[in-house]
Each structure stands twice: as structure tokens, then as C-alpha cells.
Amino acid sequence: MFTRNTVLTAALVFGTAVSAAFAAAQDPDVIARKEAMGLIGGDVKKLTTMVKGETAFDAVQAQAWFGEIAAQAARVPVLFEPKSNRDPESKAKDDVWTNWDDFLTKAAGLKLAAEAGASVDSPEALGAAMGGLGEACKACHSVYKE
């Protein structure tokens, strides 16, 4: 027999799941952009653990993560090209499309910063590369992300 608390917990979990499903992006372009940015963010988090010394420095792994970031960064112009931003879950400002050339320049800066990091060979080089990557991320997000 279900207790009152079990039923309430189940209802809360179900309600949260349903709310999350409705809050998710519906536009395939927005979904693709969020997935790419999520991959970049995941790699940045892993690299950050190396910079902080929470995980041991591993040049091969760091280079691979920077390579993955560069690959996703190369996709940014195509991911934003459809110029669709009608999905309420999009965090992209309309300025992306009204300042398209500047946006492309910033996207290229992200790719270049990631490519520079793809050759790190020491913790010091990793720290410097992460600084450049962080600047590239901030340059775009501070202008084009809500």
C-alpha cells in the first residue's frame, strides 16, 4: 500500500518531469545549438578540473578536449545560420543575426582559441590556453546570449 508521502513524492517527480518536458526547446535549430554548446561546456568543465588540480594533468586528454571544442566551434556559423530564434527556450539574442559579421568573427575566435589549446603540453600551457578560451567564450556570450 502506498503511503501519503510516497504518493506525494511520486506526484512531485512526475510533475517536475512533465514541466521539464514542456520547458524544453522544440525548434530543431535551437536544440542543435544547445547540444553543441552543451558539448563545449562539458569539455570546458573537464579542462577546468585539470587547471584547478582536481584531476591530474593529462596532455593527450586535454588536447583531445580542446580538439572537440574546436570541432563544435567550427559548427557555430552553420548552427546559427537558419536565423530562427522563435523558440522561447533559445538564449540567443536577436543581435546574433543583426550583427552577423561580428558574431562570425567571435565564433572564429572561439575556434582559434580552442585550436591553440589543442597543443598544450604542460599545466602552465593549459592555464594560458584556458584563459584564451574563456575570453573567447565571454566575448560572444556577453553580447549575444541572454
WOMO-V269338 format. One record per pair of residues at least 4 apart in sequence whose ideal C-beta (glycine too) atoms are under 8 Angstrom apart, sorted by the first residue. I is the first residue (numbers start at 1). GAP is how many residues later the second one is. Records with the same first field share a line. If there is no record, write none. Layout:
I->GAP + GAP
//
This chain:
2->4 + 5 + 8
3->4
4->4
5->4
6->4
7->4
8->4
9->4
10->4
11->4
12->4
13->4
14->4
15->4
16->4
17->4
18->4
19->4
20->4
23->66
24->65
25->5 + 6 + 9 + 62 + 64 + 65
26->4 + 5 + 61 + 63
27->4 + 57 + 59 + 60 + 62 + 63
28->4
29->4 + 50 + 53 + 55 + 58
30->4 + 54 + 55 + 57 + 59 + 60 + 62
31->4
32->4 + 47
33->4 + 46 + 47 + 57 + 59
34->4 + 55
35->4
36->4 + 36 + 39 + 40 + 43
37->4 + 35
38->4
39->4 + 29 + 33
40->4 + 29 + 32 + 33
41->4
42->4
43->4 + 22 + 23 + 25 + 26
44->4 + 25 + 86 + 89 + 93
45->4
46->4 + 9 + 19
47->4 + 15 + 18 + 19 + 70 + 79 + 83 + 86
48->4 + 82
49->5 + 6
50->4 + 5 + 6 + 7 + 8 + 11 + 12 + 73 + 76
51->72 + 75 + 76 + 79
57->5 + 65 + 66 + 69
58->4
59->4 + 61 + 62 + 63
60->4
61->4
62->4 + 55 + 58 + 64
63->4 + 54 + 55 + 56 + 57
64->4
65->4
66->4 + 48 + 49 + 50 + 51 + 52 + 54 + 63 + 67
67->4 + 47 + 51
68->4
69->4 + 41 + 45 + 48 + 64
70->4 + 41 + 44 + 45 + 48
71->4
72->4
73->34 + 37 + 38 + 41
74->37
75->4
76->4 + 31 + 34 + 35
77->4 + 27 + 30
80->12 + 16 + 17 + 23 + 27
83->14
85->5 + 7 + 9 + 11 + 12
86->4
91->54 + 55
92->4 + 52 + 53 + 54
93->50 + 51 + 52 + 53
94->4
95->4 + 8 + 48 + 49
96->4 + 7 + 48
97->6
99->4 + 44 + 45
100->4
101->4
102->4 + 41
103->4 + 37 + 41
104->4
105->4
106->4 + 30 + 33 + 34 + 37 + 38
107->4 + 33
108->4
109->4 + 27 + 30 + 31
110->4 + 23 + 26 + 27 + 30
111->4
112->4 + 24
113->4 + 16 + 19 + 20 + 22 + 23
114->4 + 19 + 22
116->13 + 16
117->9 + 12 + 13 + 15 + 16
119->6
120->5 + 6 + 9
121->4
122->4
123->4
124->4
125->4
126->4
127->4
128->4
129->4
130->4
131->4
132->4
133->4
134->4
135->4
136->4
137->4
138->4
139->4
140->4 + 5
141->4
//
